[in-house]
Amino acid sequence: MLRKVHRWMGLILMLPLMLQGLTGALLIIIPLLLPGPPSVGDNGPRASTEAMIAASRASTPAGMIPLRFAPPAEGRSAIVTYGPPGERHPTFEVFVNPVHPAVMGTYTIPATIRFLHTVHADLFLLPYGQNATGIMGIVLTAMAVTGLIIWCPPTALWQSGKWRRTTMVSRRARGLRLWRELHVSMGFWLSGMLLFMAVSGTILAFPFMRPLFGDTRPAPPHQHLPSTTAAPGEAGLDAALQALRTRMPEATLLSVQLGDSPARQSLEVILPTYGANRPASMHYDAQADSLRLTRDPGQQRNGERSFQWLHMMHEARLVAPHPVAIVWKAMVLACGVGLVFFSLSGGVMWVMRRRNSARRKAPVMAG
């Protein structure tokens, strides 16, 4: 009975599961293929951040504003990302020489990434896609659990040690047996990751889960106020960064969130106490000459912290330590590829069983 439940859940959701696995894998692979910031041959003191952003404006399409500034890494250019006003996701990147502010190159971010993310999260079912994806996550969790129960060898195999054979593919396997052993062995090795991705995906998909965990996205400072100044979004940024270096020398600047006015500025920094995986956000008030935390990792509740970790791990955005981040990204990629294979192999096994059953019944019917 459990086998039939497992089989029919997979057959009914075969195409959506393949789509989820394929889009998830592509969202890991495609960003790795995008060009990084070019190398900078010039040596010397860096120019001001405002000068770098101002230099980048000459190469941007009309109607776009700077959304984010990434400081230059060692020997690399700075990156200024642009997008339409009110948009959170950038669509255009400008690489700027940090020593002599000049544009070194531009790059248009492929719309494919945004499309894949939408498909992965909503499955073309807007505006009900998130709930549908959450339900699929519940079903996938049930399939992972039932698959482990079906795989579990009897006591005799555990005592003799022959259970290890169920985790490998026999060299003599052919036809239906080969597909079944591939399905079972790969399911065993990927069961833990698949279960984690299914549970975390379910939590991230349902809209009511974020407030249930107590996680609220902090609005950028003064975002509710209309822009009343004609100053560019980077105005006053040098003073804010100088205040950060003077008052919090232990902080490492990760990026600067920009907008259509200086009030939208937000500094994302890494504090040694919390590490790179838990960045803090800060805002500098020029009138009061004050630097305050708008997102303090130390003030997060357990539920909020757990939700953010699930989000980061599900999207493979783990930063440090670097070797662990690479291994985790590879495991998430393997899980996406495995989900495509499970859907495909399950469908192939179902077709082969029906074909073999029809062949066995044919002589009986003829007799």
Buried (B, 14 or more C-beta within 10 A) or exposed (E): EEEEEBBEBBEEBBEBBBBBBBBBBBBBEEEEEEEEBEEBEEEEEBBBBBBBBBBBBEBBEEEBBBBBBBBBEEEBBBBBBBBBEEEEEBBBBBBBBBBEBBBBEBBEBBEEBEEBBBBBBBBEEEEEBBBBBBBBBBBBBBBBBBBBEBBEBEEEBEEEEEBEEBBEBEEEEEEBBBBBBBBBBBBBEBBEBBBBBBBBBBBBBBEEBBEEBBBEEEEBBBEEEEBEEEEBBBBBBEBBBEBBEEEBEEBBBBBBBBBBBBBBBBBBBBBEEBEBBBBBBBBBBBEEEEBEBBBBBEEBEEBBBBBBBBBBBBBBEBBEEEEEBEEBBEBBBBBBBBBBBBBBBBBBBBEBEEEEEEEEEEEEEEE
